[in-house]
Amino acid sequence: TLPGEKIIGAVSTFPGTQTNILLASKKGRLFSKSINILRNCKRGDLGEMILTLKKESDLIVDICLANQITGIVTNKGNHGRIDPLEFENSQNLLEIKEDEFIVKLVPLITPYSREVD
């Protein structure tokens, strides 16, 4: 990592899997991106920018696979659920209060979780 950067999470899939990853920003932006746009990197490789945030004060806080209903937790203890497939390959801004921000994504295991081919 570069100075001022830190690892916020990781996801793992089988090679050739067609799936998306879900990224959440501190200020409530959600991004669903195809995992296929990422390239394999080895130790010492430079990272890859897959999205750009408009404000420096907005940071990516969590990442998970986007194949299931996902819980969202805020710093105020509020919880919500989203279906990442409802906004595939786009970004949505969650309606959160000005002094509230996203702290965690929680992938939920439900009978409705989608199997990825």
BELUR-V721505 format. One record per run of one state. SS is the DSSP state (helix for helix, strand for strand, loop for the rest). FROM is the first residue (numbers start at 1). LEN is the number of residues. If there is no record, write none. Layout:
[[SS/FROM/LEN] [SS/FROM/LEN]]
//
This chain:
[[loop/1/19] [strand/20/6] [loop/26/3] [strand/29/6] [helix/35/3] [loop/38/22] [strand/60/6] [loop/66/3] [strand/69/6] [loop/75/4] [strand/79/5] [helix/84/4] [loop/88/3] [strand/91/3] [loop/94/8] [strand/102/6] [loop/108/10]]
//
